[in-house]
C-alpha cells in the first residue's frame, strides 16, 4: 500500500484554530491515489421528523465504528481522517484500505437496513478525480485539547466529492451471499438527551460554507474568532458537560443498541448491560475511574469539524446566538459565506468506548434534527440563489 501513513505522519499543530486556518503553508495536499468515502442515511429528514433522531445518530456513528474497528484489528490502529455529519460520515483513506472499508461499509449498510429500517448508502471516488475537477483537499492536524486532535481541511474537494458520490448512489446488492455481522464493538448509546451546560442556554448546530478557495482560510479563521469572542473558547462553548449527563436506564434503549450492535436478540447482552447501566450512577459519582471517565467525555466529544466547511455544535445564550446570527448574516450579505443553523433545547450523543480511560470518542448532534436541520436551511439558501 503506497503512502498509508501520510495522515498519521502529519505534525500536530498546537496553535489556536483561528490562527492555523490562516497559515496555508501548514496544510498538505492529500495524495492523489487516496480515496474519499461517503456514507449517508437517505431520508434522514423524514426519520428525524418521525422522532428517530437517536437512531439516525447511532446509525451514522456505527459507520465510523465499523471503520475504526477495522483499523484496530488489521492495521495497528492506523490513523485516517474522518468527519461525522449527524446523518452520515466522510473518510479519506489510502487505496487498498479504502477498498476494504467500502466493502465493510456496504456490509454495514445491509445490517442497518435489516436491524434499524434505515437506508444507508456508501460510495467512493479517487482524490485524483477531485483534483482533475479543479478543486483541492488540503489537510492539517490540530490539537483541540490535551486528549483530542482533529483533521482540518481547506479546499472544496471534499464537498465536490460528496456531491458527486451522493449523485451516484445505487441500490446494488452486496456480492456476498451471506452477510457477516459488522464489528461494532464499543458502540454505546446510554445517555438521555443532554441539557446545555448552563441554565438558559440553548444548543446550536452550525454549518458555514465558503466556496472561494483562495479566501477560505481567512473567512473560516474570522468565523472561529467570532465564536471565541461571542461564546468563549472551545472548552466554554462545548455542548456537553459531565454534570448534565444522565443515563437512560430503559430496556428499550438497550434493546435498540443490542440489535444495532449484534443484529439479533441476546439475553446475556441485555442483562449484562442493563445491570452495568443500573450500576452506572454509583460508578460515575463514587469511583475514581468513573469520575475520570466523566471528566474526559467533554474533551473527547466530536463537536467541531472542518472538512471544507465549518460544522460545529455549541451551547450559548439567546443573546449570544443573536450576536452570531447578525455577524453571519452580515457576512452572507457581503457574499463571503453561506450558513445554516439549527437551535434546539438539547443534544444527543452516541459513543465509541473501547475502554473507560482514554480510548473513547463521543459523537454529538442536536435534537430535532441537529446538523440535518441546519443543512436543510443551508440547502434552501443555495436553491434560492439558483
C-alpha positions as CSV (number, residue, x, y, z in Angstrom):
1,X,0.0,0.0,0.0
2,X,1.5,3.3,-1.0
3,X,1.9,6.2,1.5
4,X,-0.6,4.6,4.0
5,X,0.8,6.7,6.9
6,X,0.5,10.1,5.1
7,X,-2.1,11.4,7.5
8,X,-0.7,9.7,10.6
9,X,2.7,11.3,9.9
10,X,1.5,14.9,9.7
11,X,2.7,17.2,12.5
12,X,0.1,18.1,15.2
13,X,-0.4,21.9,15.3
14,X,-0.9,23.3,18.7
15,X,-1.8,26.9,17.8
16,X,-5.4,28.3,18.1
17,X,-7.5,27.1,15.2
18,X,-8.3,30.6,14.0
19,X,-4.5,31.2,13.5
20,X,-3.9,27.8,11.9
21,X,-6.6,28.5,9.3
22,X,-4.6,31.5,8.1
23,X,-1.3,29.5,7.6
24,X,-1.8,27.8,4.3
25,X,1.8,26.5,4.3
26,X,0.9,24.2,7.2
27,X,-1.6,22.4,5.1
28,X,-0.7,19.4,2.9
29,X,-2.3,18.1,-0.3
30,X,-4.0,14.7,0.3
31,X,-2.2,12.1,-2.0
32,X,-4.0,11.8,-5.4
33,X,-4.2,8.0,-5.1
34,X,-6.2,8.1,-1.8
35,X,-10.0,7.7,-1.8
36,X,-12.8,9.7,-0.4
37,X,-15.6,7.5,1.1
38,X,-19.0,8.9,1.9
39,X,-21.9,7.3,3.9
40,X,-25.2,8.9,4.1
41,X,-28.6,8.0,5.5
42,X,-31.3,8.5,2.9
43,X,-34.5,10.1,4.2
44,X,-32.9,11.3,7.4
45,X,-35.1,14.4,7.4
46,X,-38.2,12.2,7.5
47,X,-36.7,9.9,10.1
48,X,-35.9,12.8,12.3
49,X,-39.4,14.3,11.8
50,X,-40.8,10.9,13.0
51,X,-38.8,11.2,16.2
52,X,-35.9,8.9,15.3
53,X,-33.0,11.3,15.7
54,X,-31.3,9.0,18.3
55,X,-31.4,6.1,15.7
56,X,-30.1,8.3,12.9
57,X,-27.2,9.5,15.1
58,X,-26.5,5.9,16.2
59,X,-26.5,4.6,12.6
60,X,-24.1,7.3,11.5
61,X,-21.9,6.6,14.5
62,X,-21.9,2.9,13.7
63,X,-20.4,3.6,10.3
64,X,-17.4,5.3,11.9
65,X,-17.1,2.5,14.5
66,X,-17.0,-0.1,11.7
67,X,-14.1,1.7,10.2
68,X,-12.2,2.3,13.5
69,X,-12.6,-1.3,14.5
70,X,-11.1,-2.5,11.1
71,X,-8.2,-0.1,11.7
72,X,-7.7,-1.5,15.2
73,X,-8.0,-5.2,14.2
74,X,-5.9,-5.3,11.0
75,X,-3.9,-2.0,10.6
76,X,-2.3,-1.5,14.0
77,X,-4.8,1.4,14.7
78,X,-3.7,3.4,11.6
79,X,-5.0,6.9,11.7
80,X,-7.1,8.3,8.9
81,X,-9.2,11.4,8.8
82,X,-12.9,11.1,9.2
83,X,-15.8,13.6,9.7
84,X,-19.1,12.9,11.4
85,X,-22.1,14.7,10.0
86,X,-25.1,13.6,12.1
87,X,-26.7,11.6,9.4
88,X,-23.6,10.3,7.7
89,X,-19.8,10.5,7.6
90,X,-16.8,11.1,5.3
91,X,-13.5,9.3,5.3
92,X,-10.2,9.7,3.4
93,X,-8.2,6.5,3.1
94,X,-5.2,5.1,1.2
95,X,-6.2,2.9,-1.8
96,X,-6.0,-0.7,-0.6
97,X,-7.5,0.1,2.8
98,X,-10.3,2.1,1.0
99,X,-11.4,-0.9,-0.9
100,X,-11.7,-2.9,2.3
101,X,-13.6,-0.1,4.1
102,X,-16.1,0.3,1.2
103,X,-16.8,-3.5,1.5
104,X,-17.1,-3.3,5.3
105,X,-19.4,-0.3,5.0
106,X,-21.6,-1.9,2.3
107,X,-21.9,-4.9,4.7
108,X,-22.8,-2.4,7.5
109,X,-25.5,-0.7,5.4
110,X,-27.3,-4.1,4.9
111,X,-27.1,-4.6,8.7
112,X,-28.6,-1.2,9.3
113,X,-31.4,-1.8,6.8
114,X,-32.2,-5.1,8.5
115,X,-31.9,-4.0,12.1
116,X,-32.9,-0.3,12.1
117,X,-35.0,0.0,9.0
118,X,-32.8,2.9,7.8
119,X,-31.4,3.3,4.3
120,X,-27.7,4.0,4.3
121,X,-25.7,4.5,1.1
122,X,-22.0,4.1,0.5
123,X,-19.8,5.5,-2.3
124,X,-16.3,6.5,-3.0
125,X,-14.0,8.2,-5.6
126,X,-10.3,8.7,-6.0
127,X,-8.8,12.0,-4.9
128,X,-7.2,12.4,-8.3
129,X,-10.7,12.7,-9.8
130,X,-11.4,15.5,-7.4
131,X,-8.2,17.3,-8.4
132,X,-9.0,16.8,-12.1
133,X,-12.2,18.7,-11.4
134,X,-10.3,21.8,-10.3
135,X,-10.8,21.6,-6.5
136,X,-8.3,20.8,-3.7
137,X,-8.1,18.9,-0.4
138,X,-5.5,20.5,1.8
139,X,-5.2,19.0,5.3
140,X,-3.6,19.7,8.7
141,X,-4.0,18.2,12.2
142,X,-5.0,20.5,15.1
143,X,-4.9,19.8,18.8
144,X,-8.2,21.0,20.4
145,X,-7.4,19.7,23.9
146,X,-4.8,17.6,25.7
147,X,-6.6,14.5,24.6
148,X,-8.2,15.4,21.3
149,X,-6.8,16.2,17.9
150,X,-8.8,16.6,14.7
151,X,-8.2,16.8,10.9
152,X,-8.7,20.3,9.4
153,X,-9.4,20.5,5.7
154,X,-9.3,23.6,3.4
155,X,-10.4,23.5,-0.2
156,X,-13.7,22.4,-1.9
157,X,-12.6,18.9,-2.8
158,X,-14.5,17.0,-0.1
159,X,-17.6,19.0,-0.8
160,X,-17.3,18.2,-4.5
161,X,-16.6,14.5,-3.8
162,X,-19.6,14.3,-1.5
163,X,-21.9,15.9,-4.2
164,X,-20.7,13.5,-6.9
165,X,-20.7,10.4,-4.7
166,X,-24.2,11.1,-3.5
167,X,-25.4,11.6,-7.0
168,X,-24.1,8.2,-8.0
169,X,-25.5,6.2,-5.0
170,X,-27.2,2.9,-6.2
171,X,-29.2,0.1,-4.5
172,X,-26.9,-2.6,-5.8
173,X,-26.8,-5.6,-3.5
174,X,-23.5,-6.9,-2.0
175,X,-21.9,-9.7,-3.8
176,X,-21.6,-12.0,-0.8
177,X,-24.5,-14.5,-0.4
178,X,-24.2,-14.4,3.4
179,X,-23.6,-11.0,5.0
180,X,-21.4,-11.0,8.2
181,X,-22.4,-9.0,11.3
182,X,-20.1,-6.0,11.2
183,X,-17.7,-5.4,14.1
184,X,-19.4,-2.8,16.2
185,X,-17.5,-3.5,19.4
186,X,-17.6,-0.4,21.6
187,X,-20.8,1.1,20.2
188,X,-22.9,2.5,23.0
189,X,-25.9,4.8,23.3
190,X,-26.6,5.1,27.0
191,X,-27.3,8.7,27.6
192,X,-30.6,10.6,27.6
193,X,-30.9,13.9,25.8
194,X,-28.3,16.2,27.3
195,X,-29.3,19.6,28.5
196,X,-27.0,22.5,27.8
197,X,-24.2,23.0,30.4
198,X,-25.8,26.1,31.9
199,X,-29.4,27.1,32.6
200,X,-30.9,29.5,30.0
201,X,-28.6,28.2,27.3
202,X,-29.5,26.5,24.0
203,X,-27.8,24.1,21.7
204,X,-26.7,25.5,18.3
205,X,-25.8,23.3,15.3
206,X,-24.0,25.4,12.8
207,X,-22.9,24.9,9.2
208,X,-20.7,27.6,7.5
209,X,-19.5,27.3,3.9
210,X,-17.2,29.5,1.8
211,X,-16.6,28.3,-1.7
212,X,-13.8,30.7,-2.5
213,X,-10.8,28.5,-2.0
214,X,-8.3,31.5,-2.1
215,X,-10.1,33.2,0.8
216,X,-11.5,30.1,2.7
217,X,-8.8,30.1,5.4
218,X,-9.2,33.7,6.1
219,X,-13.0,33.6,6.2
220,X,-13.1,30.5,8.5
221,X,-10.4,32.0,10.7
222,X,-12.6,35.0,11.2
223,X,-15.7,32.9,11.9
224,X,-13.7,30.9,14.5
225,X,-12.5,34.2,16.0
226,X,-16.1,35.4,16.3
227,X,-17.1,32.1,18.0
228,X,-14.3,32.6,20.5
229,X,-15.3,36.2,21.1
230,X,-19.0,35.7,21.5
231,X,-19.2,32.3,23.2
232,X,-15.8,31.9,24.7
233,X,-13.0,29.4,24.0
234,X,-13.9,25.8,22.8
235,X,-14.0,24.5,26.4
236,X,-16.5,27.1,27.4
237,X,-18.9,26.6,24.4
238,X,-18.9,22.8,24.4
239,X,-22.5,21.5,24.4
240,X,-21.8,18.6,26.8
241,X,-20.9,19.0,30.5
242,X,-20.4,16.0,32.7
243,X,-22.8,17.4,35.3
244,X,-25.6,17.3,32.8
245,X,-25.2,13.6,31.7
246,X,-28.0,11.3,32.7
247,X,-28.0,7.6,31.9
248,X,-31.0,6.1,30.1
249,X,-32.0,3.1,32.3
250,X,-34.7,1.8,30.0
251,X,-34.5,-1.6,28.5
252,X,-36.0,-0.3,25.2
253,X,-32.9,1.8,24.7
254,X,-30.6,-1.1,25.5
255,X,-32.5,-3.3,23.1
256,X,-32.1,-0.8,20.3
257,X,-28.3,-0.7,21.0
258,X,-28.2,-4.5,21.1
259,X,-29.9,-5.0,17.7
260,X,-27.8,-2.2,16.2
261,X,-24.6,-3.9,17.5
262,X,-25.3,-7.6,17.3
263,X,-28.1,-7.9,14.8
264,X,-30.1,-10.3,17.0
265,X,-31.5,-10.8,20.5
266,X,-29.1,-11.9,23.1
267,X,-30.4,-12.2,26.7
268,X,-26.9,-12.2,28.2
269,X,-26.0,-8.9,26.4
270,X,-29.3,-7.3,27.5
271,X,-29.0,-8.3,31.2
272,X,-25.2,-7.6,31.5
273,X,-25.5,-4.1,30.0
274,X,-28.7,-3.3,31.9
275,X,-27.0,-4.2,35.2
276,X,-24.0,-2.2,34.2
277,X,-26.2,0.8,33.4
278,X,-28.0,0.5,36.7
279,X,-24.6,0.5,38.4
280,X,-23.6,3.5,36.3
281,X,-24.8,6.3,38.6
282,X,-22.8,4.9,41.5
283,X,-19.8,4.2,39.3
284,X,-19.7,7.7,37.9
285,X,-20.4,9.5,41.2
286,X,-18.5,7.4,43.7
287,X,-15.5,5.8,42.0
288,X,-12.3,7.4,40.8
289,X,-12.4,5.6,37.5
290,X,-16.0,6.7,36.9
291,X,-15.3,10.3,37.8
292,X,-12.2,10.4,35.5
293,X,-14.3,9.0,32.6
294,X,-16.9,11.7,33.0
295,X,-14.3,14.4,33.2
296,X,-12.8,13.2,29.9
297,X,-16.1,12.9,28.0
298,X,-16.3,16.6,27.1
299,X,-12.7,16.7,25.8
300,X,-13.3,13.6,23.7
301,X,-16.6,14.7,22.2
302,X,-16.6,15.4,18.5
303,X,-18.2,18.9,18.4
304,X,-16.1,20.7,15.7
305,X,-15.3,19.5,12.2
306,X,-13.7,21.4,9.3
307,X,-14.0,19.4,6.1
308,X,-14.0,22.4,3.7
309,X,-17.0,23.7,5.7
310,X,-17.2,24.5,9.4
311,X,-19.6,22.1,11.2
312,X,-19.9,22.6,14.9
313,X,-22.3,22.1,17.9
314,X,-22.0,24.7,20.6
315,X,-24.0,26.0,23.6
316,X,-24.9,29.6,24.3
317,X,-27.5,32.1,25.5
318,X,-30.1,33.7,23.3
319,X,-28.2,37.0,23.3
320,X,-25.0,35.2,22.1
321,X,-26.9,33.3,19.4
322,X,-28.4,36.6,18.2
323,X,-24.9,38.2,18.0
324,X,-23.6,35.2,16.0
325,X,-26.6,35.3,13.7
326,X,-26.2,39.0,13.0
327,X,-22.5,38.5,12.2
328,X,-23.1,35.6,9.9
329,X,-26.0,37.4,8.1
330,X,-23.7,40.4,7.5
331,X,-21.0,38.1,6.1
332,X,-23.6,36.3,4.0
333,X,-24.9,39.5,2.6
334,X,-21.4,40.5,1.6
335,X,-21.0,37.2,-0.3
336,X,-18.3,35.8,1.9
337,X,-20.2,32.7,3.1
338,X,-23.5,30.8,3.4
339,X,-24.7,29.4,6.7
340,X,-27.3,27.1,8.1
341,X,-28.2,27.0,11.7
342,X,-30.5,24.9,14.0
343,X,-31.2,25.9,17.6
344,X,-32.7,23.4,20.0
345,X,-33.1,22.5,23.6
346,X,-30.7,19.6,24.0
347,X,-28.1,17.4,22.3
348,X,-27.9,13.7,21.7
349,X,-24.8,11.6,21.9
350,X,-23.6,8.2,20.7
351,X,-20.4,6.7,21.9
352,X,-17.5,4.5,20.9
353,X,-16.0,3.1,24.1
354,X,-13.1,0.5,23.9
355,X,-12.1,1.3,27.5
356,X,-13.0,3.9,30.1
357,X,-9.6,5.5,30.3
358,X,-8.8,7.4,27.1
359,X,-9.9,5.1,24.3
360,X,-13.4,6.5,23.8
361,X,-14.9,9.0,21.4
362,X,-18.3,10.6,21.5
363,X,-20.4,11.9,18.6
364,X,-22.8,14.7,19.4
365,X,-25.7,16.3,17.4
366,X,-28.6,18.5,18.3
367,X,-32.1,17.2,19.0
368,X,-34.9,17.8,16.4
369,X,-32.5,17.1,13.5
370,X,-29.4,19.0,14.5
371,X,-27.0,19.0,11.6
372,X,-29.7,17.7,9.3
373,X,-31.9,20.7,10.0
374,X,-29.0,23.1,9.7
375,X,-28.2,21.5,6.3
376,X,-31.8,21.9,5.2
377,X,-31.7,25.6,5.9
378,X,-28.3,25.8,4.1
379,X,-29.6,24.0,1.0
380,X,-32.7,26.2,0.9
381,X,-30.5,29.2,0.6
382,X,-28.5,27.6,-2.2
383,X,-31.7,26.8,-4.1
384,X,-32.9,30.4,-3.7
385,X,-29.6,31.6,-5.2
386,X,-30.2,29.4,-8.2
